[in-house]
Amino acid sequence: MKKILCILLILGALPLSAQVDRKEVRAGNRKFRKADYKNAEIDYRRAVVKDSLSVPGEYNLASALYRQQDFEGAGKALESVKGVASLHENAADYFYNLGDVALQKKDYAAAVDAFRESLLRNPSDMDAKENYTYAKKMLQNQQGGGGSDQNQQDRNQDQQDNQDQQQNQDQQQQQNQPDQQDQRDKQDQGQQPQPQQISPQQAQQMLQAVQAKEKETQDKVNKQKAEALKSRQKEKNW
């Protein structure tokens, strides 16, 4: 399971000359911690307007955009400070976030590179190791024609559908066995077998059963999709 790491950049780690945007960034940090990501984004953008070279403004803007599922915007914000952030003492966390964005965009090659850079700087980060392994596996599937998570879900669903169809056929055969035996008995007695008829009520019940099965299958697919997007949140400040 891939894990999300949204890390805020604290201004105290920067020289005073780079802190002209500190008011807006700190305001954004307070809102971010309250999960008010939209208003946090506004504060971070103000910081960037005040100082176009604002590393904390762009970096924390990426975290706010990521939480709003704007992965394209988050990636651009991170890339804009890559030259500086990659040299920071907490660069491992920067590359972790960069890898998370790449995973969401299904750019598995970029995710592998980012998590590798993160591990080079912090080899003990178990979350980075897990995401690195996950990204490598997804890249291998992609390159080997294995497909994406959705393709795997489709294959699983096809297999389940086949199993359901076989189970229905087995049940029908079991239900038909008594009728077939009755027909054979009547034939032995010289009687003409009566064709099996289904009442309107039975037909309605069969239709409802099919519809219920279809709904159950769709709910299962939706649940699989939701589970694929779930990941634990891990936050800490620089």
C-alpha positions as a printed NumPy array, in Angstrom:
array([[  0.   ,   0.   ,   0.   ],
       [  1.479,   3.327,  -0.999],
       [  1.598,   5.959,   1.737],
       [  1.149,   9.704,   1.544],
       [  3.611,  12.064,   3.134],
       [  2.587,  15.733,   3.124],
       [  5.292,  17.685,   4.9  ],
       [  5.251,  21.392,   5.628],
       [  8.382,  23.476,   5.416],
       [  9.072,  25.502,   8.551],
       [ 10.645,  28.877,   7.985],
       [ 13.094,  28.58 ,  10.842],
       [ 15.361,  26.396,   8.723],
       [ 15.9  ,  29.216,   6.197],
       [ 18.122,  32.327,   6.336],
       [ 16.453,  35.611,   7.202],
       [ 16.939,  36.881,   3.666],
       [ 14.528,  34.212,   2.436],
       [ 11.826,  34.921,   5.017],
       [ 10.04 ,  37.897,   3.465],
       [  7.103,  35.557,   2.867],
       [  7.019,  34.176,   6.413],
       [  3.686,  35.783,   7.399],
       [  1.718,  34.219,   4.56 ],
       [  3.423,  30.845,   4.854],
       [  2.81 ,  30.613,   8.591],
       [ -0.823,  31.582,   8.084],
       [ -1.106,  28.852,   5.473],
       [  0.532,  26.326,   7.805],
       [ -2.027,  27.012,  10.516],
       [ -4.882,  26.437,   8.086],
       [ -3.227,  23.354,   6.61 ],
       [ -3.012,  21.724,  10.044],
       [ -6.749,  22.338,  10.428],
       [ -7.331,  20.578,   7.089],
       [ -8.462,  23.881,   5.548],
       [ -6.446,  23.153,   2.422],
       [ -8.201,  25.578,   0.092],
       [ -7.52 ,  28.639,   2.248],
       [ -4.028,  27.355,   2.994],
       [ -3.452,  27.275,  -0.763],
       [ -4.502,  30.942,  -0.992],
       [ -1.964,  31.968,   1.667],
       [  0.821,  30.006,   0.011],
       [  0.052,  31.587,  -3.358],
       [  0.267,  35.013,  -1.702],
       [  3.693,  34.088,  -0.413],
       [  4.78 ,  33.091,  -3.919],
       [  3.45 ,  36.368,  -5.344],
       [  5.437,  38.301,  -2.73 ],
       [  8.58 ,  36.286,  -3.409],
       [  8.732,  34.294,  -6.637],
       [ 11.712,  32.382,  -5.236],
       [  9.87 ,  31.351,  -2.083],
       [ 10.846,  27.745,  -1.392],
       [  8.457,  27.278,   1.554],
       [  5.664,  28.973,  -0.395],
       [  5.968,  26.668,  -3.42 ],
       [  6.734,  23.572,  -1.372],
       [  3.804,  23.956,   1.005],
       [  1.582,  24.995,  -1.894],
       [  2.321,  21.572,  -3.407],
       [  1.161,  19.863,  -0.189],
       [ -2.079,  21.865,  -0.156],
       [ -2.767,  21.096,  -3.82 ],
       [ -1.987,  17.416,  -3.284],
       [ -4.577,  17.213,  -0.505],
       [ -7.112,  18.679,  -2.938],
       [ -6.134,  16.021,  -5.504],
       [ -4.66 ,  18.596,  -7.879],
       [ -1.687,  16.37 ,  -8.651],
       [ -0.642,  18.282, -11.774],
       [ -0.461,  21.526,  -9.82 ],
       [  1.359,  19.852,  -6.936],
       [  3.939,  18.399,  -9.307],
       [  4.607,  21.762, -10.932],
       [  5.021,  23.451,  -7.564],
       [  7.532,  20.838,  -6.426],
       [  9.48 ,  20.935,  -9.662],
       [  9.784,  24.717,  -9.424],
       [ 11.924,  24.418,  -6.255],
       [ 13.717,  21.161,  -7.053],
       [ 17.132,  22.766,  -7.41 ],
       [ 17.007,  24.279,  -3.924],
       [ 14.884,  21.707,  -2.072],
       [ 17.073,  18.806,  -3.228],
       [ 20.007,  20.4  ,  -1.379],
       [ 18.081,  21.01 ,   1.841],
       [ 18.888,  18.969,   4.946],
       [ 15.405,  17.423,   4.714],
       [ 15.609,  16.698,   1.005],
       [ 14.539,  13.098,   1.708],
       [ 11.054,  14.359,   2.542],
       [ 10.976,  16.524,  -0.585],
       [ 11.695,  13.522,  -2.817],
       [  9.142,  11.456,  -0.894],
       [  6.425,  13.979,  -1.744],
       [  7.66 ,  14.13 ,  -5.321],
       [  7.318,  10.357,  -5.515],
       [  3.793,  10.474,  -4.089],
       [  2.725,  12.904,  -6.795],
       [  4.266,  10.699,  -9.487],
       [  2.37 ,   7.671,  -8.142],
       [ -0.943,   9.525,  -8.328],
       [ -0.159,  10.443, -11.933],
       [  0.809,   6.806, -12.635],
       [  4.267,   7.986, -13.714],
       [  5.897,   4.975, -12.098],
       [  9.349,   5.552, -13.583],
       [  9.484,   9.025, -12.012],
       [  8.126,   7.602,  -8.745],
       [ 10.89 ,   4.984,  -8.62 ],
       [ 13.538,   7.668,  -9.172],
       [ 12.04 ,   9.966,  -6.526],
       [ 11.751,   7.311,  -3.824],
       [ 15.272,   6.106,  -4.625],
       [ 16.558,   9.65 ,  -4.031],
       [ 14.589,   9.798,  -0.792],
       [ 16.121,   6.521,   0.422],
       [ 19.632,   7.634,  -0.497],
       [ 19.188,  10.502,   1.947],
       [ 17.246,   8.565,   4.604],
       [ 17.759,   4.782,   4.264],
       [ 15.805,   4.055,   7.454],
       [ 12.501,   5.462,   6.151],
       [ 10.286,   2.357,   5.98 ],
       [  7.473,   4.252,   4.236],
       [  9.842,   5.278,   1.453],
       [ 11.018,   1.673,   1.129],
       [  7.455,   0.425,   0.849],
       [  6.542,   3.022,  -1.753],
       [  9.753,   2.355,  -3.678],
       [  8.904,  -1.351,  -3.845],
       [  5.328,  -0.571,  -4.87 ],
       [  6.447,   1.836,  -7.613],
       [  8.957,  -0.718,  -8.981],
       [  6.282,  -3.397,  -9.12 ],
       [  3.843,  -1.121, -10.913],
       [  6.549,  -0.062, -13.378],
       [  7.385,  -3.7  , -14.135],
       [  3.707,  -4.466, -14.716],
       [  3.428,  -1.449, -16.984],
       [  6.505,  -2.334, -19.025],
       [  5.69 ,  -6.034, -19.144],
       [  2.146,  -5.528, -20.375],
       [  0.739,  -6.354, -16.981],
       [ -1.312,  -3.188, -17.014],
       [ -2.377,  -0.864, -14.265],
       [ -4.354,  -1.335, -11.072],
       [ -7.549,  -0.896, -13.052],
       [ -6.598,  -3.68 , -15.463],
       [ -5.882,  -5.966, -12.532],
       [ -9.266,  -5.089, -11.043],
       [-10.904,  -5.845, -14.381],
       [ -9.217,  -9.238, -14.507],
       [-10.27 ,  -9.993, -10.962],
       [-13.818,  -8.963, -11.785],
       [-13.888, -11.141, -14.911],
       [-12.716, -14.082, -12.844],
       [-15.396, -13.419, -10.247],
       [-18.06 , -13.126, -12.947],
       [-17.005, -16.477, -14.411],
       [-17.187, -18.066, -10.985],
       [-20.646, -16.579, -10.414],
       [-21.848, -17.861, -13.794],
       [-20.54 , -21.354, -13.067],
       [-22.189, -21.305,  -9.657],
       [-25.518, -20.273, -11.206],
       [-25.266, -23.065, -13.763],
       [-24.567, -25.607, -11.028],
       [-27.558, -24.383,  -9.042],
       [-29.823, -24.603, -12.088],
       [-28.674, -28.126, -12.772],
       [-29.402, -29.106,  -9.19 ],
       [-32.854, -27.522,  -9.39 ],
       [-33.632, -29.285, -12.668],
       [-32.666, -32.753, -11.418],
       [-35.993, -33.436,  -9.582],
       [-38.008, -32.275, -12.605],
       [-35.968, -34.448, -14.94 ],
       [-36.515, -37.435, -12.659],
       [-40.277, -36.783, -12.624],
       [-40.323, -36.681, -16.403],
       [-38.48 , -39.975, -16.617],
       [-40.911, -41.528, -14.142],
       [-43.892, -40.326, -16.177],
       [-42.366, -41.626, -19.374],
       [-41.863, -45.002, -17.738],
       [-45.553, -44.969, -16.828],
       [-46.558, -44.07 , -20.359],
       [-47.546, -40.55 , -19.416],
       [-46.669, -37.494, -21.445],
       [-44.361, -35.163, -19.423],
       [-45.696, -31.695, -18.829],
       [-43.467, -28.777, -19.847],
       [-42.046, -26.836, -16.919],
       [-43.69 , -23.462, -16.537],
       [-42.621, -20.425, -14.518],
       [-45.221, -18.287, -12.864],
       [-45.061, -14.474, -13.215],
       [-44.156, -14.289,  -9.516],
       [-41.226, -16.692,  -9.977],
       [-40.05 , -14.763, -13.035],
       [-40.118, -11.528, -11.034],
       [-38.156, -13.14 ,  -8.212],
       [-35.52 , -14.39 , -10.669],
       [-35.207, -10.931, -12.201],
       [-34.789,  -9.343,  -8.774],
       [-32.122, -11.907,  -7.895],
       [-30.176, -11.075, -11.073],
       [-30.438,  -7.337, -10.394],
       [-29.282,  -7.83 ,  -6.807],
       [-26.288,  -9.828,  -8.026],
       [-25.365,  -7.11 , -10.52 ],
       [-25.55 ,  -4.472,  -7.772],
       [-23.4  ,  -6.604,  -5.483],
       [-20.813,  -6.991,  -8.239],
       [-20.76 ,  -3.232,  -8.941],
       [-20.435,  -2.429,  -5.242],
       [-17.506,  -4.825,  -5.055],
       [-15.773,  -3.084,  -7.98 ],
       [-16.346,   0.345,  -6.445],
       [-14.982,  -0.863,  -3.115],
       [-11.84 ,  -2.181,  -4.811],
       [-11.321,   1.176,  -6.498],
       [-11.76 ,   3.022,  -3.217],
       [ -9.338,   0.709,  -1.42 ],
       [ -6.729,   1.298,  -4.133],
       [ -6.814,   5.01 ,  -3.406],
       [ -6.621,   4.699,   0.363],
       [ -3.366,   5.38 ,   2.111],
       [ -2.277,   6.394,   5.558],
       [ -1.438,  10.039,   6.191],
       [  1.894,  10.8  ,   7.788],
       [  2.724,  14.394,   8.516],
       [  5.646,  16.108,  10.205],
       [  7.2  ,  19.54 ,   9.997],
       [ 10.645,  20.551,   8.873]])
